[in-house]
């Protein structure tokens, strides 16, 4: 069995671990007692994705929150964006989402929200974790224990809020033919209903919310061959892919071509900034440099943050950002709520297609083309940040930024190297106008990282 240090990931994206190894009922109970203490026994929304371990974890979560006197609003299976939205809707003090997101099925995780539906930031997370590490928990007496109330209105409320941001009648008039792959995750309980409300002819694959993932849950090209083939064989207008908690969105065009995750943010930003020139967009350091081109076109300001949804969300709220997100398919539109939401992304993409009269292939062709290559290296020990320190001295001709890991940039070229917040790996992204150049950049820096693995 691997050690706790090697697989229990505690960071800005929550706490993740392998079921039966490091994410145990005891660990979950202590974490949620710490969170209930941090919430001071207030109202807490709880939701989960469809992973088969979710029910086991939920019972530990509920017991811990009840023990600290919290009033629990149980959404049961719900997407991450639905849970975030319902924290605000129910005027809760915070929320707990049980989801391993894009991680393989043996993983699960806890994500912690504050009252505005945004994840705890670094400082807030430290305050909560102080109670966890010190076993300093709020404990209610027998007559002060919390309560559990079921609330299944999240789907209806979420769909209505998304419909309110688009011209639903216009989209309905187009009768778009759509294929949806929800990876048998939480998106399956809400996304077909949204698409039906938008008048789409929907064909669903992997839309049984049973947690038995039909493919690796990360919505990348290697995992979506079935969706690509189905879009092409059915002559559909577009294909949508979600990860298990439905905060990420990838796009397939009518020819079965994988447009990809990066274009979810680029296309929605292009649409919103076209209608609101001069407004601010916010993305993280790993998002494509095509966002610079898009913002330049509309005389808009682009703000970049550290990787992690909370960093983008807080910058959006502080700087009045109108659109943005993360290049992993996380579209963020604060008019609905300031978090990644594949349903918002779907609605905005369909609206763009309906208004423009263009196919998603034609619209994506208007976005400046960069070849993005992504790779990762498994860490054998917890030395990712030491490796980053050594790489700083090798910036060479590149402009060096250290907002998050190492970002090296030159004209129409960028390399980003950073330890993951969610897995024991180092991610390496490179992009340029040449696929061969991007591949070479990744290969070169992968070699450098491997040479430093034992420091």
Beta strands, then each sheet from edge to edge (+ up, - down):
strand 1: 9-11
strand 2: 14-18
strand 3: 43-48
strand 4: 71-77
strand 5: 94-98
strand 6: 107-114
strand 7: 147-150
strand 8: 177-181
strand 9: 201-205
strand 10: 238-242
strand 11: 249-252
strand 12: 258-260
strand 13: 280-284
strand 14: 301-305
strand 15: 321-326
strand 16: 330-333
strand 17: 337-340
strand 18: 371-378
strand 19: 399-401
strand 20: 406-410
strand 21: 413-419
strand 22: 425-432
sheet 1: 1+ 2- 6+ 5- 3- 4- 7-
sheet 2: 9+ 8+ 10+ 11- 12+
sheet 3: 14+ 13+ 15+ 16- 17+
sheet 4: 18+ 22- 21+ 20- 19+
end
